Amino acid sequence: MSLKGQNNISNEVQDNGPKITQPKHKAELLVWTDLSADALDRLNMSQNSNDIKNFLAEIFMLDNYKDNLKNGIIIDLYYYTLQYARDQGFSPMQTSAFFSIVKKLFEACIETPYGNLDQTFEYFKELIHVHSMYTPPAKLLLFSLNEVRNLTAYVINTFFRHFKMYKYAFTPSVRLDLKVNYSEVMPPLTPSSSPVVAEAEGGDDDETPGGDEEGQEIATDEERQEARDLFKSIVYKFLTSESEKIEGNVDTNVKTAIEALDTEIDKVIGDRPTKVVDDKPTKRHRKHQKHLLVK
């Protein structure tokens, strides 16, 4: 049996695919959100990686991270984020904000099994904007222009380069239920059009009982195989195109983001004071961390 309209079917499947609504995030000031000043003081007192990881596991209730692979991945992400902040000489406020930025990006990555690389990167740029402008209480100038360049390059080359790995490890797989409507189907074979039945009719006047059924069965097997091949082709093309469209190409995005980084930062930050807020919070600030305003 000949099946036509393959291109029309494929286009219809793609055009009528499910509409995926990605969660939207509002960038907010994240100073002292996840790590308090006291917690950072305790972390800075330790030079041993196991002690730091154990303390992080205690704070975020990931005590079984040595046996649980998922919790182990999270602890590694948090640990190396703190190590970068320490290597860059960040102040406690900067360290707390940078840690929470990476944590928010991770949470945005794994909240949906669908591709949201572009949305998460936009969220990252908004978070950097919030922490590199001095308009309290919504924005705070924590990072200098050079620090913004460096930490953005770091996040792109670490977190975003492993974006698909985090999504694969922490999000459930999505099963596609695809329904195909054939636009044109040839009518079923008649007994005279079946080669087996035609040969039997021409060679002998005595019809073999069940001859029609045998001929029809042979034709049905061919039809099913052809339909299966067409179906596989449609599914493959659909999944390939959707995967490229949703997930994007990480390497290309990384390269493009790095090349355009200086321009984007200049557009977002613009003219501003060069002084960076680097004040360690007082006891009063620690008591009212959620309402912190830098004057």
NUNU-281613 format. One record per atom (N, C-alpha, C): residue number from 1; x negated, y, z negated; atom name. Coordinates in steps of 0.1 Angstrom, whole numbers, plus 5000, padded with zeros to 4 digits. Example, Ala and Ser with C-alpha at 12.3 -4.5 7.8 and 13.67 -1.06 7.14 Angstrom:
% residues 2
{1,{4868,4943,4922},N} {1,{4877,4955,4922},CA} {1,{4868,4967,4922},C} {2,{4872,4978,4929},N} {2,{4863,4989,4929},CA} {2,{4871,5000,4921},C} 
//
This chain:
% residues 295
{1,{4992,4988,5000},N} {1,{5000,5000,5000},CA} {1,{4991,5012,5000},C} {2,{4995,5022,5008},N} {2,{4987,5035,5009},CA} {2,{4993,5045,4999},C} {3,{4984,5051,4991},N} {3,{4989,5062,4982},CA} {3,{4983,5075,4986},C} {4,{4992,5085,4988},N} {4,{4987,5098,4993},CA} {4,{4989,5109,4982},C} {5,{4984,5120,4986},N} {5,{4985,5132,4977},CA} {5,{4976,5131,4965},C} {6,{4964,5126,4967},N} {6,{4955,5125,4956},CA} {6,{4951,5138,4951},C} {7,{4947,5147,4960},N} {7,{4943,5160,4956},CA} {7,{4954,5168,4949},C} {8,{4966,5167,4954},N} {8,{4977,5174,4948},CA} {8,{4980,5169,4933},C} {9,{4978,5155,4931},N} {9,{4980,5150,4918},CA} {9,{4970,5155,4909},C} {10,{4957,5155,4913},N} {10,{4946,5159,4905},CA} {10,{4948,5174,4901},C} {11,{4952,5183,4910},N} {11,{4954,5197,4907},CA} {11,{4966,5198,4897},C} {12,{4976,5191,4899},N} {12,{4988,5192,4891},CA} {12,{4984,5188,4876},C} {13,{4976,5177,4875},N} {13,{4972,5173,4861},CA} {13,{4964,5184,4854},C} {14,{4955,5191,4862},N} {14,{4947,5201,4856},CA} {14,{4955,5213,4853},C} {15,{4964,5217,4862},N} {15,{4972,5229,4860},CA} {15,{4982,5228,4848},C} {16,{4987,5216,4846},N} {16,{4997,5213,4836},CA} {16,{4992,5208,4823},C} {17,{4979,5209,4821},N} {17,{4972,5204,4809},CA} {17,{4977,5211,4797},C} {18,{4974,5205,4785},N} {18,{4978,5212,4773},CA} {18,{4971,5225,4770},C} {19,{4978,5235,4765},N} {19,{4972,5248,4762},CA} {19,{4966,5247,4748},C} {20,{4953,5249,4747},N} {20,{4947,5248,4734},CA} {20,{4945,5262,4728},C} {21,{4951,5264,4716},N} {21,{4950,5277,4709},CA} {21,{4939,5275,4699},C} {22,{4928,5283,4700},N} {22,{4917,5283,4691},CA} {22,{4920,5292,4679},C} {23,{4916,5287,4667},N} {23,{4917,5295,4655},CA} {23,{4909,5308,4656},C} {24,{4915,5319,4651},N} {24,{4908,5332,4652},CA} {24,{4903,5335,4638},C} {25,{4891,5341,4637},N} {25,{4884,5345,4625},CA} {25,{4881,5360,4624},C} {26,{4884,5365,4613},N} {26,{4881,5379,4611},CA} {26,{4868,5380,4603},C} {27,{4858,5387,4609},N} {27,{4845,5389,4602},CA} {27,{4846,5398,4590},C} {28,{4842,5393,4579},N} {28,{4842,5401,4566},CA} {28,{4828,5401,4560},C} {29,{4827,5411,4551},N} {29,{4814,5412,4543},CA} {29,{4813,5400,4534},C} {30,{4801,5393,4535},N} {30,{4799,5380,4528},CA} {30,{4789,5381,4517},C} {31,{4785,5393,4512},N} {31,{4775,5393,4501},CA} {31,{4781,5387,4489},C} {32,{4773,5378,4483},N} {32,{4777,5371,4470},CA} {32,{4789,5362,4472},C} {33,{4793,5358,4484},N} {33,{4805,5350,4486},CA} {33,{4802,5336,4481},C} {34,{4791,5330,4486},N} {34,{4788,5316,4483},CA} {34,{4777,5314,4473},C} {35,{4767,5323,4473},N} {35,{4756,5322,4464},CA} {35,{4755,5334,4456},C} {36,{4757,5333,4443},N} {36,{4756,5345,4434},CA} {36,{4741,5348,4431},C} {37,{4739,5359,4425},N} {37,{4725,5364,4422},CA} {37,{4719,5354,4412},C} {38,{4726,5349,4402},N} {38,{4721,5339,4393},CA} {38,{4717,5326,4400},C} {39,{4725,5322,4409},N} {39,{4722,5310,4417},CA} {39,{4709,5312,4425},C} {40,{4708,5323,4431},N} {40,{4696,5326,4439},CA} {40,{4683,5327,4430},C} {41,{4685,5332,4418},N} {41,{4674,5333,4409},CA} {41,{4669,5319,4406},C} {42,{4678,5310,4403},N} {42,{4675,5296,4400},CA} {42,{4669,5289,4412},C} {43,{4674,5292,4424},N} {43,{4668,5286,4436},CA} {43,{4654,5291,4438},C} {44,{4652,5304,4436},N} {44,{4638,5309,4439},CA} {44,{4628,5305,4429},C} {45,{4633,5300,4417},N} {45,{4623,5295,4407},CA} {45,{4618,5282,4411},C} {46,{4624,5274,4420},N} {46,{4620,5261,4423},CA} {46,{4613,5261,4436},C} {47,{4602,5254,4437},N} {47,{4594,5252,4449},CA} {47,{4596,5238,4455},C} {48,{4603,5229,4448},N} {48,{4604,5216,4452},CA} {48,{4617,5214,4460},C} {49,{4616,5208,4472},N} {49,{4627,5207,4481},CA} {49,{4638,5198,4475},C} {50,{4635,5188,4467},N} {50,{4645,5179,4461},CA} {50,{4653,5186,4451},C} {51,{4646,5195,4443},N} {51,{4653,5203,4433},CA} {51,{4663,5213,4439},C} {52,{4658,5219,4450},N} {52,{4667,5228,4457},CA} {52,{4679,5221,4463},C} {53,{4677,5210,4469},N} {53,{4688,5202,4475},CA} {53,{4698,5197,4464},C} {54,{4692,5193,4453},N} {54,{4701,5188,4442},CA} {54,{4710,5200,4437},C} {55,{4704,5211,4436},N} {55,{4711,5223,4431},CA} {55,{4722,5227,4441},C} {56,{4719,5227,4454},N} {56,{4729,5230,4464},CA} {56,{4740,5220,4463},C} {57,{4736,5207,4462},N} {57,{4747,5197,4461},CA} {57,{4756,5199,4449},C} {58,{4750,5204,4438},N} {58,{4758,5207,4426},CA} {58,{4767,5218,4428},C} {59,{4763,5229,4435},N} {59,{4771,5240,4437},CA} {59,{4783,5237,4446},C} {60,{4780,5230,4457},N} {60,{4790,5227,4467},CA} {60,{4796,5213,4466},C} {61,{4794,5207,4455},N} {61,{4800,5194,4452},CA} {61,{4797,5184,4463},C} {62,{4784,5182,4466},N} {62,{4780,5172,4476},CA} {62,{4770,5163,4469},C} {63,{4773,5158,4457},N} {63,{4764,5150,4449},CA} {63,{4759,5138,4456},C} {64,{4767,5132,4464},N} {64,{4763,5119,4471},CA} {64,{4756,5121,4484},C} {65,{4750,5132,4486},N} {65,{4744,5136,4499},CA} {65,{4733,5126,4504},C} {66,{4727,5119,4494},N} {66,{4716,5110,4498},CA} {66,{4722,5097,4504},C} {67,{4734,5093,4501},N} {67,{4740,5081,4506},CA} {67,{4751,5085,4517},C} {68,{4757,5096,4516},N} {68,{4767,5101,4526},CA} {68,{4760,5109,4537},C} {69,{4760,5103,4549},N} {69,{4753,5110,4560},CA} {69,{4759,5124,4563},C} {70,{4772,5125,4563},N} {70,{4778,5138,4566},CA} {70,{4773,5149,4556},C} {71,{4774,5145,4543},N} {71,{4769,5155,4533},CA} {71,{4754,5157,4534},C} {72,{4747,5147,4538},N} {72,{4733,5149,4540},CA} {72,{4730,5159,4551},C} {73,{4738,5159,4562},N} {73,{4736,5169,4573},CA} {73,{4739,5183,4567},C} {74,{4750,5185,4559},N} {74,{4753,5198,4554},CA} {74,{4742,5203,4545},C} {75,{4737,5194,4536},N} {75,{4726,5199,4527},CA} {75,{4714,5203,4535},C} {76,{4710,5196,4545},N} {76,{4699,5200,4553},CA} {76,{4701,5213,4560},C} {77,{4713,5216,4565},N} {77,{4716,5229,4571},CA} {77,{4715,5240,4561},C} {78,{4720,5238,4549},N} {78,{4719,5248,4538},CA} {78,{4705,5250,4534},C} {79,{4697,5239,4532},N} {79,{4684,5240,4527},CA} {79,{4675,5248,4537},C} {80,{4676,5245,4550},N} {80,{4667,5251,4560},CA} {80,{4671,5266,4562},C} {81,{4684,5269,4560},N} {81,{4688,5283,4560},CA} {81,{4682,5291,4549},C} {82,{4681,5285,4537},N} {82,{4675,5292,4526},CA} {82,{4659,5293,4529},C} {83,{4654,5283,4534},N} {83,{4639,5283,4537},CA} {83,{4636,5294,4547},C} {84,{4644,5296,4557},N} {84,{4642,5307,4567},CA} {84,{4643,5320,4560},C} {85,{4653,5322,4551},N} {85,{4654,5335,4544},CA} {85,{4642,5337,4535},C} {86,{4637,5327,4529},N} {86,{4625,5328,4521},CA} {86,{4613,5332,4529},C} {87,{4611,5325,4540},N} {87,{4600,5328,4549},CA} {87,{4600,5342,4554},C} {88,{4612,5348,4557},N} {88,{4614,5361,4562},CA} {88,{4613,5372,4551},C} {89,{4612,5367,4538},N} {89,{4611,5377,4527},CA} {89,{4624,5384,4525},C} {90,{4635,5378,4527},N} {90,{4648,5385,4525},CA} {90,{4650,5388,4510},C} {91,{4657,5399,4508},N} {91,{4661,5402,4494},CA} {91,{4673,5392,4490},C} {92,{4676,5392,4477},N} {92,{4687,5383,4473},CA} {92,{4700,5387,4480},C} {93,{4703,5399,4482},N} {93,{4716,5403,4489},CA} {93,{4715,5398,4504},C} {94,{4704,5400,4510},N} {94,{4702,5395,4524},CA} {94,{4703,5380,4525},C} {95,{4697,5373,4515},N} {95,{4697,5358,4515},CA} {95,{4712,5353,4513},C} {96,{4719,5359,4504},N} {96,{4732,5355,4501},CA} {96,{4741,5357,4514},C} {97,{4740,5369,4520},N} {97,{4748,5372,4532},CA} {97,{4744,5362,4544},C} {98,{4731,5360,4546},N} {98,{4727,5352,4557},CA} {98,{4732,5337,4555},C} {99,{4730,5333,4543},N} {99,{4735,5319,4539},CA} {99,{4750,5318,4542},C} {100,{4758,5327,4538},N} {100,{4772,5326,4540},CA} {100,{4776,5328,4555},C} {101,{4768,5335,4563},N} {101,{4771,5336,4577},CA} {101,{4769,5323,4584},C} {102,{4758,5316,4581},N} {102,{4756,5302,4586},CA} {102,{4767,5293,4582},C} {103,{4771,5294,4569},N} {103,{4781,5285,4564},CA} {103,{4794,5287,4571},C} {104,{4798,5300,4573},N} {104,{4810,5303,4580},CA} {104,{4810,5298,4595},C} {105,{4798,5299,4601},N} {105,{4797,5294,4615},CA} {105,{4799,5278,4615},C} {106,{4793,5271,4605},N} {106,{4795,5257,4605},CA} {106,{4810,5253,4602},C} {107,{4816,5260,4594},N} {107,{4830,5257,4591},CA} {107,{4839,5260,4603},C} {108,{4836,5271,4611},N} {108,{4843,5274,4623},CA} {108,{4841,5263,4634},C} {109,{4829,5258,4634},N} {109,{4825,5247,4644},CA} {109,{4833,5235,4642},C} {110,{4835,5230,4629},N} {110,{4840,5217,4627},CA} {110,{4855,5218,4624},C} {111,{4862,5229,4624},N} {111,{4876,5230,4621},CA} {111,{4885,5225,4632},C} {112,{4880,5223,4644},N} {112,{4887,5218,4655},CA} {112,{4879,5208,4663},C} {113,{4885,5197,4668},N} {113,{4877,5188,4677},CA} {113,{4875,5193,4691},C} {114,{4883,5204,4694},N} {114,{4881,5210,4708},CA} {114,{4869,5219,4709},C} {115,{4865,5221,4721},N} {115,{4853,5230,4723},CA} {115,{4856,5244,4719},C} {116,{4848,5250,4710},N} {116,{4849,5264,4706},CA} {116,{4836,5270,4705},C} {117,{4826,5267,4713},N} {117,{4813,5272,4713},CA} {117,{4813,5287,4715},C} {118,{4820,5292,4726},N} {118,{4821,5306,4729},CA} {118,{4828,5314,4718},C} {119,{4839,5308,4712},N} {119,{4846,5316,4701},CA} {119,{4837,5317,4689},C} {120,{4830,5306,4686},N} {120,{4821,5306,4674},CA} {120,{4809,5316,4676},C} {121,{4804,5317,4688},N} {121,{4793,5327,4690},CA} {121,{4798,5341,4689},C} {122,{4810,5344,4694},N} {122,{4816,5357,4693},CA} {122,{4818,5360,4678},C} {123,{4823,5350,4670},N} {123,{4824,5352,4656},CA} {123,{4811,5356,4649},C} {124,{4800,5349,4654},N} {124,{4787,5352,4649},CA} {124,{4783,5366,4651},C} {125,{4785,5371,4663},N} {125,{4781,5385,4667},CA} {125,{4789,5395,4658},C} {126,{4802,5392,4656},N} {126,{4810,5401,4647},CA} {126,{4804,5401,4633},C} {127,{4800,5389,4628},N} {127,{4795,5389,4614},CA} {127,{4782,5397,4613},C} {128,{4773,5396,4624},N} {128,{4761,5403,4624},CA} {128,{4764,5418,4624},C} {129,{4774,5422,4632},N} {129,{4778,5436,4632},CA} {129,{4782,5441,4618},C} {130,{4790,5433,4611},N} {130,{4795,5437,4598},CA} {130,{4784,5439,4588},C} {131,{4773,5431,4590},N} {131,{4762,5432,4580},CA} {131,{4750,5440,4585},C} {132,{4753,5448,4596},N} {132,{4742,5457,4601},CA} {132,{4747,5471,4603},C} {133,{4758,5475,4597},N} {133,{4763,5488,4598},CA} {133,{4766,5493,4584},C} {134,{4764,5506,4581},N} {134,{4767,5512,4568},CA} {134,{4780,5520,4568},C} {135,{4791,5513,4566},N} {135,{4804,5520,4565},CA} {135,{4812,5512,4554},C} {136,{4808,5513,4541},N} {136,{4815,5506,4531},CA} {136,{4829,5509,4530},C} {137,{4838,5500,4525},N} {137,{4834,5486,4520},CA} {137,{4835,5476,4531},C} {138,{4838,5480,4544},N} {138,{4840,5470,4554},CA} {138,{4827,5465,4560},C} {139,{4817,5474,4561},N} {139,{4804,5470,4567},CA} {139,{4793,5475,4557},C} {140,{4781,5468,4559},N} {140,{4770,5471,4550},CA} {140,{4757,5469,4558},C} {141,{4748,5479,4557},N} {141,{4736,5478,4564},CA} {141,{4726,5470,4556},C} {142,{4726,5457,4559},N} {142,{4717,5448,4552},CA} {142,{4705,5444,4560},C} {143,{4706,5443,4573},N} {143,{4695,5438,4581},CA} {143,{4691,5449,4591},C} {144,{4678,5451,4592},N} {144,{4672,5460,4602},CA} {144,{4674,5455,4616},C} {145,{4671,5463,4626},N} {145,{4672,5459,4640},CA} {145,{4663,5447,4643},C} {146,{4651,5448,4638},N} {146,{4641,5437,4640},CA} {146,{4646,5424,4633},C} {147,{4651,5425,4621},N} {147,{4656,5414,4614},CA} {147,{4668,5407,4621},C} {148,{4677,5416,4627},N} {148,{4688,5411,4634},CA} {148,{4684,5403,4646},C} {149,{4674,5408,4653},N} {149,{4668,5401,4665},CA} {149,{4663,5387,4661},C} {150,{4655,5387,4650},N} {150,{4648,5375,4645},CA} {150,{4659,5364,4640},C} {151,{4668,5368,4632},N} {151,{4677,5359,4627},CA} {151,{4687,5354,4637},C} {152,{4690,5363,4647},N} {152,{4699,5358,4658},CA} {152,{4692,5348,4667},C} {153,{4679,5350,4670},N} {153,{4672,5340,4677},CA} {153,{4671,5327,4669},C} {154,{4669,5328,4656},N} {154,{4668,5316,4648},CA} {154,{4681,5308,4648},C} {155,{4692,5315,4646},N} {155,{4705,5308,4646},CA} {155,{4708,5302,4660},C} {156,{4705,5309,4670},N} {156,{4708,5303,4684},CA} {156,{4699,5291,4686},C} {157,{4687,5291,4682},N} {157,{4678,5280,4685},CA} {157,{4679,5268,4675},C} {158,{4687,5270,4665},N} {158,{4688,5259,4655},CA} {158,{4703,5255,4655},C} {159,{4712,5263,4649},N} {159,{4726,5259,4647},CA} {159,{4733,5257,4661},C} {160,{4732,5267,4670},N} {160,{4739,5266,4682},CA} {160,{4733,5256,4692},C} {161,{4721,5253,4691},N} {161,{4715,5243,4699},CA} {161,{4720,5229,4695},C} {162,{4723,5227,4682},N} {162,{4729,5215,4677},CA} {162,{4744,5215,4675},C} {163,{4750,5225,4682},N} {163,{4765,5227,4680},CA} {163,{4773,5214,4683},C} {164,{4770,5208,4694},N} {164,{4777,5196,4698},CA} {164,{4775,5184,4688},C} {165,{4763,5184,4682},N} {165,{4760,5173,4672},CA} {165,{4768,5175,4660},C} {166,{4770,5187,4655},N} {166,{4778,5190,4643},CA} {166,{4793,5186,4647},C} {167,{4797,5190,4658},N} {167,{4811,5187,4662},CA} {167,{4813,5172,4663},C} {168,{4804,5165,4669},N} {168,{4805,5150,4671},CA} {168,{4806,5143,4657},C} {169,{4797,5148,4648},N} {169,{4796,5142,4635},CA} {169,{4808,5145,4625},C} {170,{4814,5156,4627},N} {170,{4824,5161,4617},CA} {170,{4838,5162,4621},C} {171,{4841,5160,4634},N} {171,{4854,5162,4639},CA} {171,{4859,5149,4645},C} {172,{4872,5146,4643},N} {172,{4878,5133,4649},CA} {172,{4878,5134,4664},C} {173,{4877,5122,4670},N} {173,{4878,5121,4685},CA} {173,{4892,5124,4689},C} {174,{4893,5129,4702},N} {174,{4906,5132,4707},CA} {174,{4909,5123,4718},C} {175,{4921,5116,4718},N} {175,{4925,5107,4728},CA} {175,{4934,5114,4738},C} {176,{4931,5112,4750},N} {176,{4939,5119,4761},CA} {176,{4950,5109,4766},C} {177,{4962,5113,4765},N} {177,{4973,5106,4770},CA} {177,{4977,5113,4783},C} {178,{4974,5106,4794},N} {178,{4976,5113,4807},CA} {178,{4988,5106,4815},C} {179,{4997,5114,4819},N} {179,{5008,5110,4827},CA} {179,{5007,5114,4841},C} {180,{5008,5105,4851},N} {180,{5006,5108,4865},CA} {180,{5019,5106,4872},C} {181,{5023,5116,4880},N} {181,{5034,5114,4889},CA} {181,{5029,5114,4903},C} {182,{5032,5103,4910},N} {182,{5028,5102,4924},CA} {182,{5038,5109,4933},C} {183,{5032,5118,4941},N} {183,{5041,5126,4949},CA} {183,{5046,5119,4962},C} {184,{5038,5109,4967},N} {184,{5043,5101,4978},CA} {184,{5038,5087,4976},C} {185,{5048,5078,4978},N} {185,{5046,5064,4977},CA} {185,{5052,5056,4988},C} {186,{5044,5047,4995},N} {186,{5049,5040,5006},CA} {186,{5060,5030,5001},C} {187,{5070,5027,5009},N} {187,{5081,5018,5005},CA} {187,{5075,5004,5004},C} {188,{5081,4995,4996},N} {188,{5076,4982,4993},CA} {188,{5076,4974,5006},C} {189,{5067,4964,5007},N} {189,{5066,4956,5018},CA} {189,{5078,4947,5020},C} {190,{5082,4945,5033},N} {190,{5093,4936,5036},CA} {190,{5087,4922,5039},C} {191,{5094,4911,5039},N} {191,{5089,4898,5042},CA} {191,{5082,4897,5056},C} {192,{5088,4904,5066},N} {192,{5082,4904,5079},CA} {192,{5069,4911,5080},C} {193,{5066,4921,5071},N} {193,{5053,4928,5072},CA} {193,{5042,4921,5064},C} {194,{5045,4911,5056},N} {194,{5035,4904,5048},CA} {194,{5028,4894,5057},C} {195,{5015,4895,5058},N} {195,{5007,4886,5067},CA} {195,{5009,4872,5064},C} {196,{5010,4868,5051},N} {196,{5012,4854,5048},CA} {196,{5025,4849,5052},C} {197,{5036,4856,5050},N} {197,{5049,4852,5054},CA} {197,{5051,4852,5069},C} {198,{5045,4862,5076},N} {198,{5046,4863,5091},CA} {198,{5039,4851,5097},C} {199,{5028,4847,5092},N} {199,{5021,4835,5097},CA} {199,{5029,4822,5095},C} {200,{5036,4821,5083},N} {200,{5044,4810,5081},CA} {200,{5056,4809,5090},C} {201,{5062,4821,5093},N} {201,{5074,4821,5101},CA} {201,{5070,4818,5116},C} {202,{5058,4822,5120},N} {202,{5054,4820,5134},CA} {202,{5050,4806,5137},C} {203,{5044,4799,5127},N} {203,{5038,4786,5129},CA} {203,{5048,4775,5127},C} {204,{5059,4777,5119},N} {204,{5068,4766,5116},CA} {204,{5082,4772,5113},C} {205,{5092,4766,5119},N} {205,{5106,4771,5116},CA} {205,{5110,4768,5102},C} {206,{5104,4758,5096},N} {206,{5108,4754,5082},CA} {206,{5101,4764,5073},C} {207,{5109,4772,5066},N} {207,{5103,4782,5057},CA} {207,{5099,4775,5044},C} {208,{5087,4779,5039},N} {208,{5082,4773,5027},CA} {208,{5089,4780,5015},C} {209,{5095,4772,5006},N} {209,{5102,4777,4995},CA} {209,{5092,4786,4987},C} {210,{5097,4798,4983},N} {210,{5089,4807,4975},CA} {210,{5079,4815,4984},C} {211,{5079,4814,4997},N} {211,{5070,4821,5006},CA} {211,{5070,4836,5004},C} {212,{5082,4841,5003},N} {212,{5083,4856,5001},CA} {212,{5077,4860,4988},C} {213,{5079,4853,4978},N} {213,{5074,4856,4965},CA} {213,{5058,4856,4965},C} {214,{5052,4846,4972},N} {214,{5038,4846,4972},CA} {214,{5032,4857,4980},C} {215,{5038,4860,4991},N} {215,{5033,4872,4999},CA} {215,{5035,4885,4992},C} {216,{5046,4886,4985},N} {216,{5048,4899,4977},CA} {216,{5038,4900,4966},C} {217,{5035,4889,4960},N} {217,{5025,4889,4948},CA} {217,{5011,4893,4953},C} {218,{5007,4888,4965},N} {218,{4994,4892,4970},CA} {218,{4994,4907,4973},C} {219,{5004,4913,4979},N} {219,{5005,4927,4981},CA} {219,{5005,4935,4968},C} {220,{5012,4930,4958},N} {220,{5013,4937,4946},CA} {220,{4999,4938,4939},C} {221,{4991,4928,4939},N} {221,{4978,4928,4934},CA} {221,{4969,4939,4940},C} {222,{4970,4940,4953},N} {222,{4962,4950,4961},CA} {222,{4967,4964,4957},C} {223,{4980,4966,4956},N} {223,{4986,4979,4952},CA} {223,{4981,4983,4938},C} {224,{4981,4973,4929},N} {224,{4977,4977,4915},CA} {224,{4962,4981,4915},C} {225,{4954,4974,4922},N} {225,{4940,4977,4922},CA} {225,{4937,4991,4928},C} {226,{4944,4994,4939},N} {226,{4943,5007,4945},CA} {226,{4948,5018,4935},C} {227,{4959,5015,4928},N} {227,{4964,5025,4919},CA} {227,{4954,5027,4907},C} {228,{4948,5016,4903},N} {228,{4939,5017,4891},CA} {228,{4927,5026,4896},C} {229,{4922,5023,4908},N} {229,{4910,5031,4912},CA} {229,{4913,5046,4913},C} {230,{4925,5049,4919},N} {230,{4929,5063,4920},CA} {230,{4931,5069,4906},C} {231,{4937,5062,4897},N} {231,{4939,5067,4883},CA} {231,{4925,5070,4877},C} {232,{4916,5061,4878},N} {232,{4903,5063,4872},CA} {232,{4896,5075,4878},C} {233,{4897,5077,4891},N} {233,{4892,5089,4897},CA} {233,{4898,5102,4892},C} {234,{4911,5102,4890},N} {234,{4917,5114,4886},CA} {234,{4913,5117,4871},C} {235,{4913,5107,4863},N} {235,{4909,5109,4849},CA} {235,{4895,5114,4848},C} {236,{4886,5108,4856},N} {236,{4872,5112,4855},CA} {236,{4870,5126,4859},C} {237,{4876,5130,4870},N} {237,{4875,5144,4875},CA} {237,{4881,5154,4865},C} {238,{4892,5150,4859},N} {238,{4899,5159,4849},CA} {238,{4890,5161,4837},C} {239,{4885,5150,4831},N} {239,{4877,5151,4819},CA} {239,{4864,5158,4822},C} {240,{4858,5156,4833},N} {240,{4845,5162,4836},CA} {240,{4847,5177,4837},C} {241,{4857,5182,4844},N} {241,{4860,5196,4846},CA} {241,{4864,5202,4833},C} {242,{4872,5196,4825},N} {242,{4876,5201,4812},CA} {242,{4864,5202,4802},C} {243,{4856,5192,4802},N} {243,{4844,5191,4794},CA} {243,{4835,5203,4797},C} {244,{4832,5205,4809},N} {244,{4824,5216,4813},CA} {244,{4830,5230,4810},C} {245,{4843,5231,4811},N} {245,{4850,5243,4809},CA} {245,{4851,5247,4794},C} {246,{4854,5236,4786},N} {246,{4856,5239,4772},CA} {246,{4843,5239,4764},C} {247,{4834,5229,4766},N} {247,{4822,5229,4758},CA} {247,{4812,5239,4763},C} {248,{4811,5241,4777},N} {248,{4801,5250,4782},CA} {248,{4788,5243,4782},C} {249,{4778,5250,4788},N} {249,{4764,5245,4788},CA} {249,{4756,5252,4777},C} {250,{4752,5244,4767},N} {250,{4745,5250,4756},CA} {250,{4732,5256,4760},C} {251,{4725,5249,4768},N} {251,{4712,5255,4772},CA} {251,{4713,5268,4779},C} {252,{4723,5268,4788},N} {252,{4725,5280,4796},CA} {252,{4729,5292,4787},C} {253,{4738,5289,4778},N} {253,{4743,5299,4768},CA} {253,{4732,5304,4760},C} {254,{4723,5295,4755},N} {254,{4712,5299,4747},CA} {254,{4703,5308,4754},C} {255,{4699,5305,4767},N} {255,{4690,5313,4775},CA} {255,{4696,5326,4777},C} {256,{4709,5326,4781},N} {256,{4716,5339,4784},CA} {256,{4717,5348,4772},C} {257,{4720,5342,4760},N} {257,{4721,5349,4748},CA} {257,{4708,5356,4744},C} {258,{4697,5348,4745},N} {258,{4684,5354,4742},CA} {258,{4680,5365,4751},C} {259,{4682,5363,4764},N} {259,{4679,5374,4773},CA} {259,{4686,5386,4771},C} {260,{4699,5385,4767},N} {260,{4708,5397,4766},CA} {260,{4708,5402,4751},C} {261,{4700,5396,4743},N} {261,{4701,5399,4728},CA} {261,{4698,5413,4725},C} {262,{4687,5419,4731},N} {262,{4683,5432,4728},CA} {262,{4694,5442,4732},C} {263,{4699,5440,4744},N} {263,{4710,5449,4749},CA} {263,{4722,5449,4741},C} {264,{4726,5436,4737},N} {264,{4738,5435,4729},CA} {264,{4737,5441,4715},C} {265,{4725,5440,4709},N} {265,{4723,5446,4696},CA} {265,{4723,5461,4697},C} {266,{4717,5466,4707},N} {266,{4717,5481,4709},CA} {266,{4731,5486,4711},C} {267,{4739,5479,4718},N} {267,{4753,5483,4720},CA} {267,{4761,5483,4707},C} {268,{4759,5472,4699},N} {268,{4767,5471,4687},CA} {268,{4763,5480,4676},C} {269,{4750,5481,4675},N} {269,{4744,5489,4663},CA} {269,{4744,5503,4666},C} {270,{4739,5507,4678},N} {270,{4738,5521,4682},CA} {270,{4728,5529,4673},C} {271,{4730,5541,4672},N} {271,{4722,5550,4664},CA} {271,{4726,5549,4649},C} {272,{4716,5547,4641},N} {272,{4720,5545,4627},CA} {272,{4707,5547,4618},C} {273,{4709,5549,4605},N} {273,{4697,5551,4596},CA} {273,{4688,5538,4597},C} {274,{4675,5540,4594},N} {274,{4666,5529,4595},CA} {274,{4664,5523,4581},C} {275,{4670,5529,4571},N} {275,{4669,5524,4557},CA} {275,{4678,5512,4556},C} {276,{4673,5501,4550},N} {276,{4681,5489,4548},CA} {276,{4684,5488,4533},C} {277,{4696,5484,4530},N} {277,{4700,5482,4516},CA} {277,{4693,5470,4510},C} {278,{4686,5472,4500},N} {278,{4678,5461,4494},CA} {278,{4678,5461,4479},C} {279,{4690,5465,4474},N} {279,{4691,5466,4459},CA} {279,{4696,5453,4453},C} {280,{4688,5448,4443},N} {280,{4693,5436,4436},CA} {280,{4704,5440,4426},C} {281,{4715,5433,4426},N} {281,{4727,5437,4418},CA} {281,{4724,5438,4403},C} {282,{4730,5448,4397},N} {282,{4729,5449,4383},CA} {282,{4739,5439,4376},C} {283,{4739,5439,4363},N} {283,{4748,5430,4356},CA} {283,{4763,5434,4359},C} {284,{4765,5447,4360},N} {284,{4779,5452,4364},CA} {284,{4783,5447,4377},C} {285,{4773,5447,4387},N} {285,{4776,5442,4400},CA} {285,{4779,5427,4400},C} {286,{4771,5420,4392},N} {286,{4774,5405,4392},CA} {286,{4788,5402,4386},C} {287,{4792,5411,4377},N} {287,{4805,5408,4371},CA} {287,{4816,5411,4381},C} {288,{4814,5420,4390},N} {288,{4824,5424,4400},CA} {288,{4819,5422,4414},C} {289,{4814,5410,4417},N} {289,{4807,5408,4429},CA} {289,{4817,5409,4441},C} {290,{4829,5405,4439},N} {290,{4839,5406,4450},CA} {290,{4842,5420,4454},C} {291,{4840,5430,4445},N} {291,{4843,5444,4448},CA} {291,{4830,5452,4449},C} {292,{4820,5446,4454},N} {292,{4807,5453,4455},CA} {292,{4807,5463,4465},C} {293,{4803,5475,4462},N} {293,{4801,5486,4471},CA} {293,{4787,5492,4469},C} {294,{4780,5493,4479},N} {294,{4766,5499,4479},CA} {294,{4767,5514,4482},C} {295,{4763,5522,4473},N} {295,{4764,5537,4474},CA} {295,{4751,5542,4479},C} 
//
